Structure formats: C-alpha cells, structure tokens
Amino acid sequence: MQSAHIALNHGPPLNRWQGGETMASVVTVMNMKGGVGKTTVALHLAGLAARIKVGAASPLKVLAIDYDPQFNLSQALLPSKEYFKRESERKTTLAILLDDDKDLDPFDIQVAGNHKPPKVQDLAVNITHNKASGGRLDLIPSTLDLMYVALGQTNAHIGPMEERFAKFINEVRTIYDLVVIDCHPAGSVFTQTSLRNSDHVIIPVAPQPYAVRGIGLMLEFIQAKKAGANGPTPHILFNLAPRWGSTPEEQAIRGNAKFSQYCLKNNLKKFKAFRDPEGGKGFVWTSDKPYSDEAYDNLCKVTSEVVGKVGIK
C-alpha cells in the first residue's frame, strides 16, 4: 500500500447540496464508558464506506460529524494548520448549536421555530472525493469550546439548540448517503440531540472490566433519550478484540439474552494500524506497515456488515 495523502478540496459543492432524493442513514457512535475506541470506529467506518464498494452499496457520500469537545476525529482527518484555520473561522459543530454573537440580527426575534443553523456547505470540509465512483467523505470538525456549552447548559437553553441541530440533520439527510456522528461519552446536550436525530447507534465495546454493566447502562440511556415512540436501533460492535478467539467480556455479552440480538457478527480486531491516523495521514487503507493488509480485510468485513445493518442498499 502507498503512504497516505488526503487532499483537501475547497472547490464548489456538489450539485446535490441543493437537495435530492437521497435520505441518509444517521448513525451515532458512542458509549458512556470511555476508552472503548469510539473515534477509531467512527473514523474507519466513515472513511472506508466513502472509498470502496461495501456489500451491495457503491462507495457512499459520507458526512462525519465530530461532536466531541476533545475533537480527536478532527485531528485524525485534518492537518493541524487546516483545522485551526477552520476553528478560527468558527466552521465547527459549535456553529450548528449557537450563532456567533457578532452575527446575531437584533431584528430577528428568536422564538420557537425561528432558530436557523448554518447551511451544511458552509461548515463541511471535503476530505476525499472520487469523482469516478461518487464516493465522498466530508467532515464537520469539533472544538474544545463545545465543553463550555455543556458546562453552561440549562433546560431553558437546550430547546433552541435541539431545534437547530434537528434542522441541520434534516438538510444533511438530503445530501449524503451516510452520516456518522462521533459523540462524547457523557450525558449532555450533545448526546441528547445526536440520539434523537439518529436512526442507529453503534456501541463500541472493548474487553474491559464492567463491560457488561456498561452495555446495560448504554441501552437504558438510549431508551431514555429517544424522542417519542421511536428511537435509534442499537448495534454492539466489539472493538480491540483479539485476532483469534474471544474474550470473557464478549462471551458474557453475546450470551446475555438482553444484549445478544444487538451484537454484530464481525469484530474490529486490535491492530496497531487502526491507531495511526493523524493529520490526514496514516490510514490503514494506504499503510504498508506489518499486518496492515489483515487489518484492512478486517475493516472491510465490519464496514460491510454495518452498512447493511443501517439499511443502505
């Protein structure tokens, strides 16, 4: 495999930015337990689905939304210079939730139904685009400033943010095939808005103590945060799994009648190649490091299963 290089494309947006027939599947990747590799999962699922034919689906138009104040997904996909440029221009997920004070119109009364997020094309940065196959990966980066929103939120302030995020996702659905939201491991306005606007939730599980209890709490949290009768469908993905055999934690979860129905067949194995991406380089699909071919094959199986599970044909 060749060394990785991802070119940033700042050209005009696709024609389908103006709307189309596509209705994207929206997938949140989260677990209330940290250290399970959720960003690794989000990054590789989104990246590979945009690059290759997975299952019956051609390479997809994918939007990755970094909805974690730690912005690890952004650091993996964007060179630091490009990231800080976009952050200084406030082209991050923070802009979905809140207007910049200097841009507020004093004559635009902020009442329910009148909260307007930016257009997708104003925030998304293109990471990869294959004109021949139609595959495309775009990113909306995050920022540490999101943490101030989480710390200062009150019930009175959440309503407008929920409205803005829902409107933003509604536009996103008309542009892409797949949306992957990398959400942080805590109960907040971010997890609430993400889950309420998602069709599916990928729950990465690592072989760690209390993994079974963590799954139970995560499923309860999804149930509590759903809007109305319908909620996102959970899928348990075992991450950092051994290359051969299975761990006691995996066996316990697969053997639990409450959880077994949600478990994906394929596991994401523990390969060093999955930890390498940084600044738009080091991806497993362009790596020549030891075992990178095995890691790539493993990722292809997981991505194909996930794409099928979320209903993309």
Backbone hydrogen bonds, N-H to C=O, Kabsch-Sander energy under -0.5 kcal/mol:
donor,donor_aa,acceptor,acceptor_aa,energy
6,I,280,G,-0.6
7,A,5,H,-0.6
9,N,126,N,-1.0
10,H,8,L,-0.6
17,W,14,L,-1.8
18,Q,15,N,-1.8
19,G,16,R,-1.7
24,A,22,T,-0.5
24,A,173,R,-1.8
25,S,177,D,-2.2
26,V,24,A,-0.5
27,V,25,S,-0.5
27,V,179,V,-3.2
28,T,200,H,-2.4
29,V,181,I,-3.1
30,M,28,T,-0.6
30,M,202,I,-1.9
41,V,37,G,-2.1
42,A,38,K,-2.8
43,L,39,T,-2.9
44,H,40,T,-2.1
45,L,41,V,-2.4
46,A,42,A,-2.2
47,G,43,L,-2.4
48,L,44,H,-2.2
49,A,45,L,-2.0
50,A,46,A,-1.2
51,R,48,L,-1.3
52,I,48,L,-2.2
54,V,52,I,-0.5
54,V,57,A,-1.5
55,G,53,K,-0.6
57,A,54,V,-2.1
60,L,49,A,-2.9
62,V,60,L,-0.8
62,V,136,R,-3.4
63,L,178,L,-2.3
64,A,138,D,-2.9
65,I,63,L,-0.5
65,I,180,V,-2.8
66,D,64,A,-0.6
66,D,140,I,-2.5
67,Y,65,I,-0.9
67,Y,182,D,-2.2
71,F,68,D,-2.4
75,Q,71,F,-1.8
76,A,72,N,-1.9
77,L,73,L,-1.8
78,L,74,S,-2.4
83,Y,79,P,-2.5
84,F,80,S,-2.7
85,K,81,K,-1.5
86,R,82,E,-2.1
87,E,83,Y,-2.5
88,S,84,F,-2.2
89,E,85,K,-1.4
90,R,87,E,-1.5
91,K,86,R,-2.8
92,T,90,R,-1.0
93,T,141,P,-2.0
95,A,92,T,-1.3
96,I,93,T,-1.0
97,L,93,T,-1.0
98,L,94,L,-2.3
103,D,100,D,-2.0
104,L,100,D,-0.5
104,L,101,D,-1.1
108,D,105,D,-1.9
109,I,107,F,-1.1
111,V,109,I,-1.4
114,N,111,V,-2.3
116,K,114,N,-0.6
122,D,119,K,-1.2
123,L,119,K,-0.6
123,L,120,V,-1.7
124,A,120,V,-2.6
125,V,139,L,-2.7
126,N,9,N,-0.8
127,I,137,L,-3.1
128,T,137,L,-1.6
130,N,135,G,-2.8
131,K,129,H,-0.8
134,G,130,N,-2.5
136,R,60,L,-2.5
137,L,128,T,-2.5
138,D,62,V,-2.5
139,L,125,V,-2.5
140,I,64,A,-2.3
146,L,143,T,-1.8
147,M,144,L,-1.9
148,Y,145,D,-0.8
149,V,145,D,-0.9
150,A,146,L,-2.0
151,L,147,M,-2.5
152,G,148,Y,-1.6
153,Q,149,V,-0.7
153,Q,150,A,-0.6
157,H,154,T,-1.2
158,I,154,T,-1.3
159,G,155,N,-0.8
161,M,157,H,-0.9
162,E,158,I,-2.7
163,E,159,G,-2.3
164,R,160,P,-2.3
165,F,161,M,-2.6
166,A,162,E,-2.4
167,K,163,E,-2.1
168,F,164,R,-2.2
169,I,165,F,-2.6
170,N,166,A,-2.1
171,E,167,K,-1.7
172,V,168,F,-2.3
173,R,169,I,-2.3
174,T,170,N,-0.6
174,T,171,E,-1.2
175,I,172,V,-1.8
176,Y,172,V,-2.0
177,D,61,K,-2.8
178,L,61,K,-1.9
179,V,25,S,-2.7
180,V,63,L,-2.7
181,I,27,V,-3.0
181,I,179,V,-0.5
182,D,65,I,-2.5
182,D,180,V,-0.6
183,C,29,V,-2.0
183,C,181,I,-0.9
184,H,67,Y,-0.9
186,A,184,H,-1.8
188,S,186,A,-0.6
192,Q,188,S,-2.3
193,T,189,V,-2.3
194,S,190,F,-2.3
195,L,191,T,-2.5
196,R,192,Q,-2.0
197,N,193,T,-0.7
197,N,194,S,-0.8
198,S,195,L,-1.3
199,D,26,V,-2.6
200,H,26,V,-1.9
201,V,233,T,-2.5
202,I,28,T,-2.7
203,I,201,V,-0.6
203,I,235,H,-3.3
205,V,237,L,-2.6
208,Q,206,A,-2.1
211,A,208,Q,-1.3
214,G,210,Y,-2.4
215,I,211,A,-1.9
216,G,212,V,-1.8
217,L,213,R,-2.3
218,M,214,G,-2.1
219,L,215,I,-2.4
220,E,216,G,-1.9
221,F,217,L,-2.2
222,I,218,M,-2.3
223,Q,219,L,-2.0
224,A,220,E,-2.2
225,K,221,F,-1.8
226,K,222,I,-0.7
226,K,223,Q,-0.6
228,G,226,K,-0.6
230,N,227,A,-0.6
233,T,199,D,-2.6
235,H,201,V,-2.6
236,I,262,Y,-2.7
237,L,203,I,-2.2
237,L,235,H,-0.6
238,F,236,I,-0.5
239,N,205,V,-2.8
239,N,237,L,-0.6
241,A,268,L,-2.0
251,Q,247,T,-2.3
252,A,248,P,-2.4
253,I,249,E,-2.0
254,R,250,E,-2.9
255,G,251,Q,-1.7
256,N,253,I,-1.1
257,A,255,G,-0.6
259,F,256,N,-1.3
260,S,256,N,-2.7
262,Y,259,F,-2.0
263,C,259,F,-0.6
263,C,260,S,-1.1
264,L,236,I,-2.8
268,L,238,F,-2.7
269,K,267,N,-0.7
270,K,241,A,-2.4
271,F,269,K,-1.2
274,F,271,F,-1.3
275,R,272,K,-2.2
276,D,273,A,-0.8
278,E,281,K,-2.4
279,G,75,Q,-3.2
280,G,76,A,-2.6
281,K,278,E,-1.0
286,T,283,F,-1.8
287,S,284,V,-0.9
292,S,289,K,-2.0
295,A,291,Y,-2.3
296,Y,292,S,-2.5
297,D,293,D,-2.4
298,N,294,E,-2.2
299,L,295,A,-2.4
300,C,296,Y,-2.4
301,K,297,D,-1.8
302,V,298,N,-2.0
303,T,299,L,-3.0
304,S,300,C,-2.4
305,E,301,K,-1.9
306,V,302,V,-2.5
307,V,303,T,-2.8
308,G,304,S,-1.8
309,K,305,E,-2.4
310,V,306,V,-2.1
311,G,308,G,-1.2
312,I,307,V,-2.0
313,K,311,G,-0.6
